[in-house]
Every structure is written in structure tokens, then in C-alpha cells.
Amino acid sequence: MTSPFGVEPRGAEAYSGRVPIRVALVNDYEVVVHGIASMLRSHVHRIEVVELNASSSVAEPVDIALFDTFTQSRDDGTGIVHLLENPRVDKVVVYTWSTDRALRDASLRLGVSGYLSKRMSASDLVNALDMVHKGEVVVSEEPDRLPLIGGDWPGREEGLTARESEVLCLITQGLTNAQIVERTHLSINSIKSYIRSCYRKINVDSRSRAVLWGVDHGMQLDRVRVMDPDIPGAR
């Protein structure tokens, strides 16, 4: 049976005896990469999480660097290019909730081997990474009706949605509304709506108070590489 993303499910028995795919998880926020690692916990026979990177500098040889776009610039491709140019990285896959075809096509032109949706289940994500590892270019056809599944984000435990969290993280980083529009490719009205809903949820009434809240709740950038021995498959 094919999944909603067109990725054929594969049983664990089909992978017995295979060497797991070595994967680095990349984003500027520790909670984000830890969230992806947690998704992959039950697939350690197929995926070896080699590094959790709160930067785009992968230090160990990996088959795939999975680049999470949370708070990342959607249009300049800087983080993606750094990974593509890293001799320790064989293939780069973008992991995102963006449905913008222009952004997807721009990433593919840069040379990524996959553009995968955060609405994929863990099994579908692993199947897609396996296909990439075999040399295919895999692109999610994202059904809008499906909920966001992938990973974690700062403020989730406080009730913030992924989009609200991203906007609040960018505010905490000091970006203006116009800069957030450029970074996320959302409309200015959408940005203002997310800001209003954030303020209600965290009980603040000004941007300066929102920044202070963000600093206190882990919304500043984490720029040190994370190596977590408690994550199965990590070193």
C-alpha cells in the first residue's frame, strides 16, 4: 500500500543485515534536531544518527545531511550550499513544511537529493531517505489535509504551533516583520496574525516583552554542535 506521499512502505525484515544509513541532523536549534532524532528512535536498524548539529558544520562522514528549514532563510540557500560543499557529506536532503514550488525548485537546482515534508510519518521519512541513499531524487507531494508531524520546536510545551514558534524565534533573533517575510516567504498579514496569536499565548503585549520571553524559553540560536549519547545511534 502506497503512503499519501507516494513512498512505498518497507518492512524491517527487508533491511536485515544492511548497514544503517549514516545521517546528520542539521538546524540552528538543539530542540529541533533532538525532535527529529526522537522521531527516528524506532528505526535504528535503518538509520544511524551520527551527529546532531546546531550548525551546518558536519564533522563526521555521513551518507545524508538532513537540513531542517526551521528559521532558516528560504531563498538564499546558504546553509544548503555549505552542506553541499562539505566533503564529509554525500547527499543533502531538505526537511520542511514549505509548499512553495519556487523554493523547492531552487533547492533542487542547488543540488539537493530530496525535498521532504514534515507532514510525513517517521516510516515514510525513513523510506524516503533510503531511496535518496540509493541514488534517487525524492520530492514530497504534500497533501494539505495532513497535520504537521515532524520534529519539535521551541515553545511547543507552552502551546505554540510550529509556525508561531518560528516567527517568535525570528523576533527573538532581532528580525523585523519585513525581514521575517523575506526569511519565511509568508505574507505580512500572516506574520502579523502569528505575532498576535503568540502574544496571546505567552501573555505579553509588546515586542520587547516577547523577546524577553523568547530568551527565557530557548528561542535564541544554539550554535554549538550537539553530540548526545542518549540518542540511539548517535556517537
ChimeraX commands (.cxc) that place a marker at each C-alpha (Angstrom):
marker #1 position 0.00,0.00,0.00 radius 0.5
marker #1 position 1.42,3.38,-1.02 radius 0.5
marker #1 position 1.52,6.18,1.56 radius 0.5
marker #1 position -0.10,9.60,0.92 radius 0.5
marker #1 position 3.38,10.76,-0.15 radius 0.5
marker #1 position 3.89,8.03,-2.72 radius 0.5
marker #1 position 6.59,6.29,-0.65 radius 0.5
marker #1 position 6.28,2.51,-0.61 radius 0.5
marker #1 position 6.39,1.07,2.95 radius 0.5
marker #1 position 9.12,-1.48,3.58 radius 0.5
marker #1 position 9.22,-3.96,6.44 radius 0.5
marker #1 position 12.15,-4.23,8.83 radius 0.5
marker #1 position 12.86,-7.74,7.53 radius 0.5
marker #1 position 13.85,-6.27,4.17 radius 0.5
marker #1 position 16.72,-4.45,5.85 radius 0.5
marker #1 position 18.18,-7.26,7.96 radius 0.5
marker #1 position 21.93,-7.40,7.50 radius 0.5
marker #1 position 22.16,-3.97,5.86 radius 0.5
marker #1 position 24.45,-1.27,7.19 radius 0.5
marker #1 position 22.30,1.62,8.51 radius 0.5
marker #1 position 22.33,4.90,6.60 radius 0.5
marker #1 position 24.56,7.42,8.39 radius 0.5
marker #1 position 22.63,10.67,8.88 radius 0.5
marker #1 position 23.48,14.08,10.34 radius 0.5
marker #1 position 20.57,16.24,11.53 radius 0.5
marker #1 position 21.15,19.94,10.94 radius 0.5
marker #1 position 19.42,23.06,12.31 radius 0.5
marker #1 position 20.34,26.07,14.47 radius 0.5
marker #1 position 18.17,24.86,17.36 radius 0.5
marker #1 position 19.02,21.89,19.56 radius 0.5
marker #1 position 15.36,21.16,20.31 radius 0.5
marker #1 position 14.66,20.85,16.57 radius 0.5
marker #1 position 17.39,18.30,15.86 radius 0.5
marker #1 position 16.54,16.39,19.03 radius 0.5
marker #1 position 12.93,16.25,17.87 radius 0.5
marker #1 position 13.90,14.65,14.57 radius 0.5
marker #1 position 16.19,12.20,16.36 radius 0.5
marker #1 position 13.29,11.19,18.59 radius 0.5
marker #1 position 11.16,10.50,15.51 radius 0.5
marker #1 position 13.81,8.10,14.26 radius 0.5
marker #1 position 14.24,6.16,17.51 radius 0.5
marker #1 position 12.36,3.10,16.31 radius 0.5
marker #1 position 14.31,2.91,13.04 radius 0.5
marker #1 position 17.85,2.42,14.35 radius 0.5
marker #1 position 18.22,-0.73,12.22 radius 0.5
marker #1 position 17.94,1.51,9.14 radius 0.5
marker #1 position 19.15,4.95,10.25 radius 0.5
marker #1 position 22.23,5.74,12.31 radius 0.5
marker #1 position 22.04,9.30,13.66 radius 0.5
marker #1 position 25.73,10.17,13.62 radius 0.5
marker #1 position 25.50,13.83,14.61 radius 0.5
marker #1 position 23.01,16.35,15.93 radius 0.5
marker #1 position 24.25,19.65,14.55 radius 0.5
marker #1 position 23.14,23.05,15.79 radius 0.5
marker #1 position 25.14,24.49,12.88 radius 0.5
marker #1 position 25.78,23.47,9.29 radius 0.5
marker #1 position 29.26,22.10,10.01 radius 0.5
marker #1 position 29.17,18.31,9.83 radius 0.5
marker #1 position 32.36,16.83,11.28 radius 0.5
marker #1 position 31.92,13.10,10.56 radius 0.5
marker #1 position 31.43,11.36,7.20 radius 0.5
marker #1 position 27.70,10.85,6.59 radius 0.5
marker #1 position 25.57,9.46,3.80 radius 0.5
marker #1 position 22.90,12.15,4.22 radius 0.5
marker #1 position 22.67,15.53,5.95 radius 0.5
marker #1 position 19.02,16.23,6.76 radius 0.5
marker #1 position 18.65,20.02,6.77 radius 0.5
marker #1 position 15.65,21.27,8.76 radius 0.5
marker #1 position 14.47,24.67,7.48 radius 0.5
marker #1 position 13.06,25.92,10.81 radius 0.5
marker #1 position 14.02,29.66,10.95 radius 0.5
marker #1 position 16.37,29.16,8.01 radius 0.5
marker #1 position 16.36,31.53,5.06 radius 0.5
marker #1 position 14.14,30.08,2.38 radius 0.5
marker #1 position 15.72,31.85,-0.57 radius 0.5
marker #1 position 19.50,32.26,-0.33 radius 0.5
marker #1 position 20.33,28.60,0.22 radius 0.5
marker #1 position 23.42,29.45,2.29 radius 0.5
marker #1 position 23.07,26.59,4.77 radius 0.5
marker #1 position 22.31,24.13,1.97 radius 0.5
marker #1 position 25.35,25.25,-0.04 radius 0.5
marker #1 position 27.64,24.82,2.98 radius 0.5
marker #1 position 26.43,21.26,3.35 radius 0.5
marker #1 position 26.72,20.51,-0.37 radius 0.5
marker #1 position 30.30,21.77,-0.32 radius 0.5
marker #1 position 31.22,19.75,2.77 radius 0.5
marker #1 position 33.38,16.79,1.63 radius 0.5
marker #1 position 32.11,14.73,4.58 radius 0.5
marker #1 position 28.52,14.90,3.30 radius 0.5
marker #1 position 27.49,12.61,0.46 radius 0.5
marker #1 position 23.92,13.86,-0.07 radius 0.5
marker #1 position 21.79,16.72,1.29 radius 0.5
marker #1 position 18.05,16.49,1.93 radius 0.5
marker #1 position 15.82,19.43,2.86 radius 0.5
marker #1 position 13.22,18.78,5.57 radius 0.5
marker #1 position 10.49,21.41,5.54 radius 0.5
marker #1 position 6.80,22.32,5.74 radius 0.5
marker #1 position 7.12,24.80,2.86 radius 0.5
marker #1 position 4.85,24.15,-0.11 radius 0.5
marker #1 position 6.36,26.91,-2.24 radius 0.5
marker #1 position 7.29,25.31,-5.56 radius 0.5
marker #1 position 9.79,28.05,-6.39 radius 0.5
marker #1 position 11.70,27.37,-3.17 radius 0.5
marker #1 position 11.58,23.63,-3.77 radius 0.5
marker #1 position 12.85,24.04,-7.33 radius 0.5
marker #1 position 15.60,26.41,-6.18 radius 0.5
marker #1 position 16.81,23.82,-3.66 radius 0.5
marker #1 position 16.79,21.11,-6.31 radius 0.5
marker #1 position 18.80,23.33,-8.67 radius 0.5
marker #1 position 21.41,23.77,-5.94 radius 0.5
marker #1 position 21.84,20.01,-5.97 radius 0.5
marker #1 position 19.89,18.59,-3.02 radius 0.5
marker #1 position 18.81,14.97,-3.34 radius 0.5
marker #1 position 15.49,15.34,-1.56 radius 0.5
marker #1 position 12.85,17.86,-0.53 radius 0.5
marker #1 position 10.78,16.18,2.17 radius 0.5
marker #1 position 7.70,17.28,4.05 radius 0.5
marker #1 position 7.36,17.49,7.82 radius 0.5
marker #1 position 3.91,16.02,7.30 radius 0.5
marker #1 position 5.50,12.65,6.56 radius 0.5
marker #1 position 5.33,9.90,9.15 radius 0.5
marker #1 position 8.61,8.60,10.56 radius 0.5
marker #1 position 8.30,5.46,8.41 radius 0.5
marker #1 position 7.74,7.49,5.24 radius 0.5
marker #1 position 10.68,9.74,6.12 radius 0.5
marker #1 position 12.98,6.75,6.59 radius 0.5
marker #1 position 11.75,5.16,3.34 radius 0.5
marker #1 position 12.44,8.43,1.51 radius 0.5
marker #1 position 15.95,8.66,2.98 radius 0.5
marker #1 position 16.58,5.09,1.87 radius 0.5
marker #1 position 15.54,5.98,-1.68 radius 0.5
marker #1 position 17.85,9.01,-1.62 radius 0.5
marker #1 position 20.68,6.83,-0.36 radius 0.5
marker #1 position 20.15,4.52,-3.36 radius 0.5
marker #1 position 20.58,7.47,-5.72 radius 0.5
marker #1 position 17.04,8.72,-6.31 radius 0.5
marker #1 position 15.91,12.34,-6.00 radius 0.5
marker #1 position 12.82,12.31,-3.78 radius 0.5
marker #1 position 10.31,15.15,-3.57 radius 0.5
marker #1 position 7.24,15.09,-1.29 radius 0.5
marker #1 position 3.91,15.87,-2.84 radius 0.5
marker #1 position 2.43,17.33,0.32 radius 0.5
marker #1 position -1.28,16.71,0.97 radius 0.5
marker #1 position -2.56,19.89,2.64 radius 0.5
marker #1 position -5.06,17.96,4.72 radius 0.5
marker #1 position -2.37,16.18,6.74 radius 0.5
marker #1 position -1.18,17.64,10.05 radius 0.5
marker #1 position 2.39,18.64,10.78 radius 0.5
marker #1 position 4.19,15.62,12.23 radius 0.5
marker #1 position 7.91,16.12,12.05 radius 0.5
marker #1 position 10.16,17.01,14.92 radius 0.5
marker #1 position 9.88,19.56,17.70 radius 0.5
marker #1 position 10.25,23.31,18.18 radius 0.5
marker #1 position 10.90,25.82,20.98 radius 0.5
marker #1 position 7.76,26.72,22.93 radius 0.5
marker #1 position 5.77,23.67,21.89 radius 0.5
marker #1 position 5.20,22.78,25.53 radius 0.5
marker #1 position 3.82,26.30,26.04 radius 0.5
marker #1 position 1.18,25.76,23.36 radius 0.5
marker #1 position 2.89,27.47,20.40 radius 0.5
marker #1 position 2.35,25.98,16.97 radius 0.5
marker #1 position 5.38,25.37,14.76 radius 0.5
marker #1 position 4.67,28.48,12.71 radius 0.5
marker #1 position 4.11,30.65,15.79 radius 0.5
marker #1 position 7.34,29.35,17.26 radius 0.5
marker #1 position 9.29,30.10,14.10 radius 0.5
marker #1 position 8.01,33.66,13.97 radius 0.5
marker #1 position 8.73,34.21,17.66 radius 0.5
marker #1 position 12.23,32.74,17.29 radius 0.5
marker #1 position 12.93,35.19,14.46 radius 0.5
marker #1 position 11.61,38.07,16.57 radius 0.5
marker #1 position 13.92,36.93,19.38 radius 0.5
marker #1 position 16.80,36.95,16.91 radius 0.5
marker #1 position 16.01,40.62,16.25 radius 0.5
marker #1 position 14.42,40.41,12.81 radius 0.5
marker #1 position 11.79,42.97,11.77 radius 0.5
marker #1 position 8.44,41.91,10.33 radius 0.5
marker #1 position 9.69,42.72,6.83 radius 0.5
marker #1 position 12.78,40.56,7.37 radius 0.5
marker #1 position 10.63,37.71,8.66 radius 0.5
marker #1 position 8.53,37.93,5.49 radius 0.5
marker #1 position 11.73,37.60,3.42 radius 0.5
marker #1 position 13.01,34.73,5.54 radius 0.5
marker #1 position 9.81,32.67,5.62 radius 0.5
marker #1 position 8.04,33.70,2.38 radius 0.5
marker #1 position 4.84,34.22,4.37 radius 0.5
marker #1 position 2.69,37.28,3.78 radius 0.5
marker #1 position 2.94,40.27,6.10 radius 0.5
marker #1 position -0.66,39.67,7.18 radius 0.5
marker #1 position 0.18,36.08,8.09 radius 0.5
marker #1 position 3.19,37.25,10.09 radius 0.5
marker #1 position 1.08,39.79,11.99 radius 0.5
marker #1 position -1.55,37.13,12.68 radius 0.5
marker #1 position 1.07,34.74,14.08 radius 0.5
marker #1 position 2.50,37.51,16.23 radius 0.5
marker #1 position -0.91,38.33,17.70 radius 0.5
marker #1 position -1.62,34.68,18.49 radius 0.5
marker #1 position 1.86,34.29,20.02 radius 0.5
marker #1 position 1.33,37.31,22.25 radius 0.5
marker #1 position -1.96,35.89,23.49 radius 0.5
marker #1 position -0.48,32.50,24.26 radius 0.5
marker #1 position 2.61,33.79,26.09 radius 0.5
marker #1 position 0.70,36.68,27.74 radius 0.5
marker #1 position 2.80,39.61,26.52 radius 0.5
marker #1 position 1.71,42.91,24.99 radius 0.5
marker #1 position 4.86,44.21,23.28 radius 0.5
marker #1 position 7.70,43.08,21.05 radius 0.5
marker #1 position 10.29,43.78,23.74 radius 0.5
marker #1 position 8.44,41.56,26.22 radius 0.5
marker #1 position 8.11,38.88,23.56 radius 0.5
marker #1 position 11.88,38.98,23.03 radius 0.5
marker #1 position 12.50,38.61,26.77 radius 0.5
marker #1 position 10.08,35.69,26.86 radius 0.5
marker #1 position 11.85,34.12,23.89 radius 0.5
marker #1 position 15.27,34.47,25.55 radius 0.5
marker #1 position 13.92,32.81,28.69 radius 0.5
marker #1 position 12.34,29.95,26.73 radius 0.5
marker #1 position 15.15,28.79,24.45 radius 0.5
marker #1 position 14.44,30.82,21.33 radius 0.5
marker #1 position 17.93,32.17,20.85 radius 0.5
marker #1 position 20.17,30.36,18.40 radius 0.5
marker #1 position 22.16,27.36,19.59 radius 0.5
marker #1 position 25.37,27.44,17.60 radius 0.5
marker #1 position 27.37,24.61,19.11 radius 0.5
marker #1 position 27.41,21.10,17.74 radius 0.5
marker #1 position 25.46,18.65,19.87 radius 0.5
marker #1 position 26.65,15.11,20.44 radius 0.5
marker #1 position 24.07,13.21,22.50 radius 0.5
marker #1 position 24.98,9.67,23.62 radius 0.5
marker #1 position 21.41,9.14,24.85 radius 0.5
marker #1 position 20.03,9.24,21.31 radius 0.5
marker #1 position 20.07,5.68,19.86 radius 0.5
marker #1 position 22.55,5.54,17.00 radius 0.5
marker #1 position 24.31,8.80,17.95 radius 0.5
marker #1 position 28.01,8.94,18.81 radius 0.5
marker link #1:1,2 radius 0.2
marker link #1:2,3 radius 0.2
marker link #1:3,4 radius 0.2
marker link #1:4,5 radius 0.2
marker link #1:5,6 radius 0.2
marker link #1:6,7 radius 0.2
marker link #1:7,8 radius 0.2
marker link #1:8,9 radius 0.2
marker link #1:9,10 radius 0.2
marker link #1:10,11 radius 0.2
marker link #1:11,12 radius 0.2
marker link #1:12,13 radius 0.2
marker link #1:13,14 radius 0.2
marker link #1:14,15 radius 0.2
marker link #1:15,16 radius 0.2
marker link #1:16,17 radius 0.2
marker link #1:17,18 radius 0.2
marker link #1:18,19 radius 0.2
marker link #1:19,20 radius 0.2
marker link #1:20,21 radius 0.2
marker link #1:21,22 radius 0.2
marker link #1:22,23 radius 0.2
marker link #1:23,24 radius 0.2
marker link #1:24,25 radius 0.2
marker link #1:25,26 radius 0.2
marker link #1:26,27 radius 0.2
marker link #1:27,28 radius 0.2
marker link #1:28,29 radius 0.2
marker link #1:29,30 radius 0.2
marker link #1:30,31 radius 0.2
marker link #1:31,32 radius 0.2
marker link #1:32,33 radius 0.2
marker link #1:33,34 radius 0.2
marker link #1:34,35 radius 0.2
marker link #1:35,36 radius 0.2
marker link #1:36,37 radius 0.2
marker link #1:37,38 radius 0.2
marker link #1:38,39 radius 0.2
marker link #1:39,40 radius 0.2
marker link #1:40,41 radius 0.2
marker link #1:41,42 radius 0.2
marker link #1:42,43 radius 0.2
marker link #1:43,44 radius 0.2
marker link #1:44,45 radius 0.2
marker link #1:45,46 radius 0.2
marker link #1:46,47 radius 0.2
marker link #1:47,48 radius 0.2
marker link #1:48,49 radius 0.2
marker link #1:49,50 radius 0.2
marker link #1:50,51 radius 0.2
marker link #1:51,52 radius 0.2
marker link #1:52,53 radius 0.2
marker link #1:53,54 radius 0.2
marker link #1:54,55 radius 0.2
marker link #1:55,56 radius 0.2
marker link #1:56,57 radius 0.2
marker link #1:57,58 radius 0.2
marker link #1:58,59 radius 0.2
marker link #1:59,60 radius 0.2
marker link #1:60,61 radius 0.2
marker link #1:61,62 radius 0.2
marker link #1:62,63 radius 0.2
marker link #1:63,64 radius 0.2
marker link #1:64,65 radius 0.2
marker link #1:65,66 radius 0.2
marker link #1:66,67 radius 0.2
marker link #1:67,68 radius 0.2
marker link #1:68,69 radius 0.2
marker link #1:69,70 radius 0.2
marker link #1:70,71 radius 0.2
marker link #1:71,72 radius 0.2
marker link #1:72,73 radius 0.2
marker link #1:73,74 radius 0.2
marker link #1:74,75 radius 0.2
marker link #1:75,76 radius 0.2
marker link #1:76,77 radius 0.2
marker link #1:77,78 radius 0.2
marker link #1:78,79 radius 0.2
marker link #1:79,80 radius 0.2
marker link #1:80,81 radius 0.2
marker link #1:81,82 radius 0.2
marker link #1:82,83 radius 0.2
marker link #1:83,84 radius 0.2
marker link #1:84,85 radius 0.2
marker link #1:85,86 radius 0.2
marker link #1:86,87 radius 0.2
marker link #1:87,88 radius 0.2
marker link #1:88,89 radius 0.2
marker link #1:89,90 radius 0.2
marker link #1:90,91 radius 0.2
marker link #1:91,92 radius 0.2
marker link #1:92,93 radius 0.2
marker link #1:93,94 radius 0.2
marker link #1:94,95 radius 0.2
marker link #1:95,96 radius 0.2
marker link #1:96,97 radius 0.2
marker link #1:97,98 radius 0.2
marker link #1:98,99 radius 0.2
marker link #1:99,100 radius 0.2
marker link #1:100,101 radius 0.2
marker link #1:101,102 radius 0.2
marker link #1:102,103 radius 0.2
marker link #1:103,104 radius 0.2
marker link #1:104,105 radius 0.2
marker link #1:105,106 radius 0.2
marker link #1:106,107 radius 0.2
marker link #1:107,108 radius 0.2
marker link #1:108,109 radius 0.2
marker link #1:109,110 radius 0.2
marker link #1:110,111 radius 0.2
marker link #1:111,112 radius 0.2
marker link #1:112,113 radius 0.2
marker link #1:113,114 radius 0.2
marker link #1:114,115 radius 0.2
marker link #1:115,116 radius 0.2
marker link #1:116,117 radius 0.2
marker link #1:117,118 radius 0.2
marker link #1:118,119 radius 0.2
marker link #1:119,120 radius 0.2
marker link #1:120,121 radius 0.2
marker link #1:121,122 radius 0.2
marker link #1:122,123 radius 0.2
marker link #1:123,124 radius 0.2
marker link #1:124,125 radius 0.2
marker link #1:125,126 radius 0.2
marker link #1:126,127 radius 0.2
marker link #1:127,128 radius 0.2
marker link #1:128,129 radius 0.2
marker link #1:129,130 radius 0.2
marker link #1:130,131 radius 0.2
marker link #1:131,132 radius 0.2
marker link #1:132,133 radius 0.2
marker link #1:133,134 radius 0.2
marker link #1:134,135 radius 0.2
marker link #1:135,136 radius 0.2
marker link #1:136,137 radius 0.2
marker link #1:137,138 radius 0.2
marker link #1:138,139 radius 0.2
marker link #1:139,140 radius 0.2
marker link #1:140,141 radius 0.2
marker link #1:141,142 radius 0.2
marker link #1:142,143 radius 0.2
marker link #1:143,144 radius 0.2
marker link #1:144,145 radius 0.2
marker link #1:145,146 radius 0.2
marker link #1:146,147 radius 0.2
marker link #1:147,148 radius 0.2
marker link #1:148,149 radius 0.2
marker link #1:149,150 radius 0.2
marker link #1:150,151 radius 0.2
marker link #1:151,152 radius 0.2
marker link #1:152,153 radius 0.2
marker link #1:153,154 radius 0.2
marker link #1:154,155 radius 0.2
marker link #1:155,156 radius 0.2
marker link #1:156,157 radius 0.2
marker link #1:157,158 radius 0.2
marker link #1:158,159 radius 0.2
marker link #1:159,160 radius 0.2
marker link #1:160,161 radius 0.2
marker link #1:161,162 radius 0.2
marker link #1:162,163 radius 0.2
marker link #1:163,164 radius 0.2
marker link #1:164,165 radius 0.2
marker link #1:165,166 radius 0.2
marker link #1:166,167 radius 0.2
marker link #1:167,168 radius 0.2
marker link #1:168,169 radius 0.2
marker link #1:169,170 radius 0.2
marker link #1:170,171 radius 0.2
marker link #1:171,172 radius 0.2
marker link #1:172,173 radius 0.2
marker link #1:173,174 radius 0.2
marker link #1:174,175 radius 0.2
marker link #1:175,176 radius 0.2
marker link #1:176,177 radius 0.2
marker link #1:177,178 radius 0.2
marker link #1:178,179 radius 0.2
marker link #1:179,180 radius 0.2
marker link #1:180,181 radius 0.2
marker link #1:181,182 radius 0.2
marker link #1:182,183 radius 0.2
marker link #1:183,184 radius 0.2
marker link #1:184,185 radius 0.2
marker link #1:185,186 radius 0.2
marker link #1:186,187 radius 0.2
marker link #1:187,188 radius 0.2
marker link #1:188,189 radius 0.2
marker link #1:189,190 radius 0.2
marker link #1:190,191 radius 0.2
marker link #1:191,192 radius 0.2
marker link #1:192,193 radius 0.2
marker link #1:193,194 radius 0.2
marker link #1:194,195 radius 0.2
marker link #1:195,196 radius 0.2
marker link #1:196,197 radius 0.2
marker link #1:197,198 radius 0.2
marker link #1:198,199 radius 0.2
marker link #1:199,200 radius 0.2
marker link #1:200,201 radius 0.2
marker link #1:201,202 radius 0.2
marker link #1:202,203 radius 0.2
marker link #1:203,204 radius 0.2
marker link #1:204,205 radius 0.2
marker link #1:205,206 radius 0.2
marker link #1:206,207 radius 0.2
marker link #1:207,208 radius 0.2
marker link #1:208,209 radius 0.2
marker link #1:209,210 radius 0.2
marker link #1:210,211 radius 0.2
marker link #1:211,212 radius 0.2
marker link #1:212,213 radius 0.2
marker link #1:213,214 radius 0.2
marker link #1:214,215 radius 0.2
marker link #1:215,216 radius 0.2
marker link #1:216,217 radius 0.2
marker link #1:217,218 radius 0.2
marker link #1:218,219 radius 0.2
marker link #1:219,220 radius 0.2
marker link #1:220,221 radius 0.2
marker link #1:221,222 radius 0.2
marker link #1:222,223 radius 0.2
marker link #1:223,224 radius 0.2
marker link #1:224,225 radius 0.2
marker link #1:225,226 radius 0.2
marker link #1:226,227 radius 0.2
marker link #1:227,228 radius 0.2
marker link #1:228,229 radius 0.2
marker link #1:229,230 radius 0.2
marker link #1:230,231 radius 0.2
marker link #1:231,232 radius 0.2
marker link #1:232,233 radius 0.2
marker link #1:233,234 radius 0.2
marker link #1:234,235 radius 0.2
view
